[in-house]
Every structure is written in C-alpha cells, then in structure tokens.
Amino acid sequence: MPFLEVENLLIRFGGLKALNNVSFQVEENSTYSIIGPNGAGKTTLFNCISGIYKPDEGRIIFKGEDITGCKPHKIARKGIARTFQNIELFSHMTTLDNLLLGRHCQMNTNILNSAFFTRKVVREEVANREVVERIIDFLDLQSARNQLVANLPFGTRRLVELGRALALEPQLLLLDEPSAGMNLEEKGDLMIWIQDIKEDFGITILLIEHNMKLVMDVSDRVLALNYGEKITEGLPSEVQHNREVLKAYLGEEDTVA
C-alpha cells in the first residue's frame, strides 16, 4: 500500500483548473520531488494535501486513510507537517519559541493544569524542550537559539521553519522550495539535512524545488507538472531528459539535453 496516494486531483479557481486530474504515489521513507515552472500548480497541490484547499474532485489517501478535505489542524495531528514558499514564522519571537510552537499537537495538558503548573505540565514542558533542543543541535541553530527571528539572515529563517516542522515529529514532511534565498553553502548543507531527515529520522519527504541539482541529488522519484497537469513521472535522470519537461522549462520543442 502506498504511503501517500493522490488520485485524479482537480481543483478550480473560477474557470481556471489549477490542478487537472493529477495522480501519483509516494512510497514510505522516500524523497519524492515535484518540479515545474512557476504557475504549474505545485504549491496548490501542497495546499490540498495539507488541508488549506479542498479539491473539487479526486482523493488524497495517507496511510490508507482518506484525508481529502480534512482541516489543517487535523492533517497535522495525523503526522503531516510542512514549510511554506513564503516563510511563515513569528518574527518577534525567538528561534526556540518558534520551534516550541511546532510541539502544539503533542501537548495534552489543559488550561487548568497549565495555570497551576502541575507536575504533568512540568514533565510535558521538559519533554517538549528536549525534542526542540535536539532539533536545534541537528540544524546547527545554537547561535540563533535565543535570537528574535526578525534579526536572523534569510537562510537561517528557512532552517527555523524547517525545525518547526520537524518539531511536530511528522511522518510526512512537505518542503515548499526550502532552498529559496539560500547561498551555495547553505544549499549544500540543506541537501545533507534532507538526506539525514529521511535516513536518520525515517521521515518521508515530499519536495517542491526549483534547484535542479538539489532535486537530482536527493530524489528517489520526480513528478513534473505544467499548467496544473502531469507531464511525466519517474527516476530523476528520466525526468531530467524528458522532452516535454525541457519544453516546459525552456519553451523550445526541439531542445535536447
């Protein structure tokens, strides 16, 4: 059984089909990348999977359960976390506090217990901070730990958002253009972190990315979209040399890689 299965997904905005009959399967503990030019429907697809949009037709199956149209907070509780193309952090909170917010789905105490700071609350707070501190160490965010996010370089903010998604302890991680705004060194580190997240954490990764070197280096399979429709799917080397993919990116029908 596929870990994630998208079946004949269609969503319209007015008369425009942002996604049209898109289907694919993602195997557990793999990195599956989605590529395509701007406006291809990549982020719309992520918004459907994470519950921000409800598709007009089709189904999204996660671990055998139909999650089509579920609310975002319910999707998160089922073990799906994501980052955003435009960074969505609380700029006037510290890195540590932003990462702790990613633990909200793991918190079981109620308002009364929290008000009196009971032993249960203390134990939970300690456990959550231990998880967050491990993520800070993993992403080399020690120097940013107590800094306000607003004061951090753009590439570091990307890592904070990645850390917040990891704090949820997801089984499926959606990364929407995680290398955007990073320099070459940061992109190289990101490639290693993505591989470690899959191999060491056992997290399945669904990746949207324009950096083709990153895609080719980390992906097990690649899906190419254009104008909301599936062009092709396959191994990275197969997709990279596909004539329709080259045409979508370069606009030249006879381009040969």
VMD Tcl script that draws the C-alpha trace (Angstrom):
set ca {
  {0.00 0.00 0.00}
  {1.43 3.44 -0.92}
  {2.32 5.73 1.98}
  {0.65 8.67 0.21}
  {-1.64 8.37 -2.80}
  {-3.13 11.23 -4.79}
  {-5.94 10.15 -7.13}
  {-7.26 12.27 -10.02}
  {-6.98 15.54 -8.11}
  {-8.78 18.51 -9.64}
  {-9.29 22.00 -8.25}
  {-10.70 25.07 -9.97}
  {-10.34 28.75 -9.20}
  {-13.12 30.35 -11.22}
  {-12.76 28.94 -14.71}
  {-9.09 28.01 -14.23}
  {-8.11 24.42 -13.47}
  {-5.13 24.86 -11.13}
  {-4.80 21.07 -10.94}
  {-6.33 18.78 -13.54}
  {-6.54 15.02 -12.97}
  {-3.21 14.75 -11.13}
  {-2.32 11.31 -9.73}
  {0.82 9.88 -8.12}
  {2.01 7.62 -5.30}
  {4.74 8.16 -2.72}
  {6.44 5.21 -1.02}
  {7.34 5.33 2.66}
  {10.83 6.56 3.61}
  {11.48 8.09 0.19}
  {12.07 11.59 -1.16}
  {9.56 12.45 -3.87}
  {10.07 15.74 -5.69}
  {7.61 17.87 -7.65}
  {9.01 20.20 -10.29}
  {7.59 22.55 -12.88}
  {7.71 26.19 -13.97}
  {6.01 28.95 -11.98}
  {2.23 28.55 -12.06}
  {2.40 24.79 -12.65}
  {0.23 24.02 -9.61}
  {2.92 22.75 -7.23}
  {2.03 24.81 -4.16}
  {-1.68 24.32 -4.89}
  {-1.04 20.59 -4.65}
  {0.66 21.06 -1.26}
  {-2.27 23.20 -0.10}
  {-4.66 20.38 -0.96}
  {-2.59 17.76 0.87}
  {-2.18 19.95 3.96}
  {-5.88 20.86 4.11}
  {-5.67 24.55 3.17}
  {-7.63 23.87 -0.04}
  {-10.37 21.33 -0.59}
  {-10.15 19.82 -4.09}
  {-13.24 19.76 -6.31}
  {-12.58 16.19 -7.38}
  {-10.23 13.34 -6.51}
  {-8.89 11.83 -3.31}
  {-5.83 12.07 -1.07}
  {-5.04 8.86 0.80}
  {-2.48 8.90 3.64}
  {-1.51 5.55 5.18}
  {-4.74 4.03 3.86}
  {-6.99 6.80 5.21}
  {-8.88 9.25 3.03}
  {-7.86 12.71 4.27}
  {-9.40 14.69 1.40}
  {-10.81 17.97 2.71}
  {-9.65 17.48 6.31}
  {-8.89 20.67 8.24}
  {-5.21 21.67 8.52}
  {-5.01 21.02 12.29}
  {-6.37 17.52 11.78}
  {-3.89 16.89 8.97}
  {-1.08 17.96 11.33}
  {-2.30 15.59 14.04}
  {-2.23 12.74 11.53}
  {1.52 13.30 11.09}
  {1.87 15.66 8.12}
  {3.95 18.83 8.55}
  {5.01 21.44 6.00}
  {7.08 24.51 5.30}
  {5.92 27.38 3.09}
  {7.24 29.04 -0.04}
  {6.94 32.38 1.76}
  {8.34 31.91 5.25}
  {5.58 31.79 7.88}
  {7.24 32.42 11.25}
  {6.52 34.61 14.26}
  {9.20 37.24 13.62}
  {9.12 38.81 17.10}
  {9.58 35.50 18.89}
  {12.87 33.66 19.36}
  {14.00 30.63 17.40}
  {13.39 28.48 20.49}
  {9.83 29.75 20.91}
  {9.03 29.26 17.22}
  {10.20 25.65 17.42}
  {8.21 25.06 20.61}
  {5.09 26.16 18.71}
  {5.67 23.15 16.47}
  {5.01 20.96 19.50}
  {1.39 22.10 19.84}
  {0.00 18.82 18.52}
  {1.96 16.92 21.17}
  {0.62 18.95 24.09}
  {-2.05 17.20 26.19}
  {-2.41 19.49 29.21}
  {-5.47 21.67 29.72}
  {-5.76 25.33 30.76}
  {-6.35 24.47 34.43}
  {-3.22 22.32 34.69}
  {-1.20 24.97 32.89}
  {-2.45 27.74 35.21}
  {-1.23 25.84 38.29}
  {1.88 24.48 36.53}
  {1.23 20.94 37.76}
  {3.76 18.10 37.65}
  {2.17 16.86 34.43}
  {2.72 20.26 32.84}
  {6.33 20.35 34.03}
  {7.04 16.86 32.63}
  {5.47 17.79 29.30}
  {7.39 21.07 29.13}
  {10.68 19.29 29.80}
  {9.94 16.62 27.16}
  {9.00 19.23 24.54}
  {12.12 21.27 25.23}
  {14.30 18.17 24.89}
  {12.84 17.49 21.42}
  {13.36 21.12 20.37}
  {16.94 21.21 21.68}
  {17.78 18.09 19.63}
  {16.43 19.81 16.51}
  {18.45 22.96 17.27}
  {21.58 20.81 17.51}
  {20.69 18.86 14.35}
  {20.24 22.03 12.26}
  {23.18 23.88 13.85}
  {20.90 26.62 15.14}
  {22.65 27.06 18.51}
  {23.76 30.63 17.72}
  {20.19 31.58 16.74}
  {18.56 29.81 19.70}
  {17.61 32.91 21.70}
  {17.57 35.45 18.89}
  {14.42 37.03 17.51}
  {13.59 35.55 14.10}
  {13.30 39.09 12.68}
  {17.04 39.57 13.29}
  {18.15 36.38 11.53}
  {19.52 36.06 7.98}
  {17.03 34.75 5.43}
  {18.74 31.36 5.05}
  {18.66 30.84 8.81}
  {14.95 31.65 8.90}
  {14.44 28.87 6.36}
  {16.11 26.47 8.78}
  {13.97 27.70 11.68}
  {10.85 26.95 9.66}
  {12.22 23.52 8.81}
  {12.95 22.97 12.50}
  {9.43 23.96 13.49}
  {8.02 21.40 11.03}
  {10.36 18.72 12.45}
  {9.22 19.60 15.99}
  {5.82 18.17 15.12}
  {7.58 14.80 14.69}
  {5.87 14.18 11.35}
  {5.77 11.01 9.31}
  {5.38 13.01 6.08}
  {7.19 16.32 5.58}
  {6.18 18.73 2.80}
  {9.00 21.12 1.84}
  {7.96 24.02 -0.41}
  {11.08 25.46 -2.09}
  {13.28 25.12 1.03}
  {16.45 26.36 -0.73}
  {14.93 29.65 -1.97}
  {17.06 32.57 -0.81}
  {19.93 30.37 0.40}
  {23.53 30.77 -0.71}
  {25.57 27.90 -2.20}
  {26.97 26.75 1.12}
  {23.54 26.75 2.75}
  {22.08 24.79 -0.17}
  {24.83 22.19 0.21}
  {24.05 21.83 3.91}
  {20.32 21.61 3.16}
  {20.91 18.70 0.79}
  {22.68 16.80 3.58}
  {19.94 17.63 6.08}
  {17.20 16.40 3.72}
  {19.03 13.10 3.29}
  {19.55 12.79 7.06}
  {15.89 13.59 7.78}
  {14.87 10.70 5.57}
  {17.53 8.21 6.65}
  {18.03 9.03 10.35}
  {14.56 10.28 11.30}
  {12.69 7.89 8.99}
  {10.55 10.73 7.62}
  {9.07 10.56 4.13}
  {9.68 13.80 2.20}
  {7.59 15.49 -0.47}
  {9.66 18.28 -2.01}
  {8.91 21.24 -4.28}
  {12.13 22.72 -5.59}
  {13.46 24.80 -8.49}
  {17.10 23.95 -7.82}
  {17.56 21.02 -10.20}
  {20.89 19.94 -8.73}
  {19.25 19.57 -5.33}
  {16.32 17.68 -6.86}
  {18.58 15.29 -8.77}
  {20.80 14.64 -5.74}
  {18.13 13.88 -3.11}
  {15.11 12.49 -5.02}
  {14.05 8.87 -5.39}
  {11.33 9.83 -7.88}
  {10.25 13.06 -9.56}
  {6.88 14.34 -10.81}
  {6.79 17.14 -13.39}
  {3.76 19.44 -13.65}
  {2.85 22.17 -16.12}
  {-0.35 24.24 -16.22}
  {-1.78 22.02 -13.48}
  {-1.31 18.79 -15.41}
  {1.10 15.91 -15.04}
  {3.78 15.88 -17.75}
  {5.74 12.85 -16.61}
  {6.92 10.92 -13.57}
  {9.91 8.69 -13.00}
  {13.51 8.46 -11.86}
  {15.34 11.81 -11.65}
  {17.52 11.04 -14.68}
  {14.48 10.07 -16.76}
  {12.55 13.23 -15.90}
  {15.58 15.45 -16.39}
  {15.92 14.37 -20.02}
  {12.21 14.22 -20.85}
  {11.46 16.33 -23.94}
  {8.16 17.69 -22.57}
  {9.86 18.75 -19.33}
  {12.57 20.59 -21.27}
  {9.93 22.26 -23.39}
  {8.00 23.40 -20.28}
  {11.12 24.96 -18.78}
  {12.84 26.28 -21.89}
  {9.96 26.77 -24.30}
  {11.85 25.01 -27.09}
  {10.18 21.96 -28.52}
  {13.30 20.56 -30.10}
  {15.67 21.08 -27.17}
  {17.81 18.04 -26.43}
  {19.61 17.65 -23.08}
}
mol new
graphics top color blue
foreach p $ca { graphics top sphere $p radius 0.5 }
foreach p [lrange $ca 0 end-1] q [lrange $ca 1 end] { graphics top cylinder $p $q radius 0.2 }
display resetview
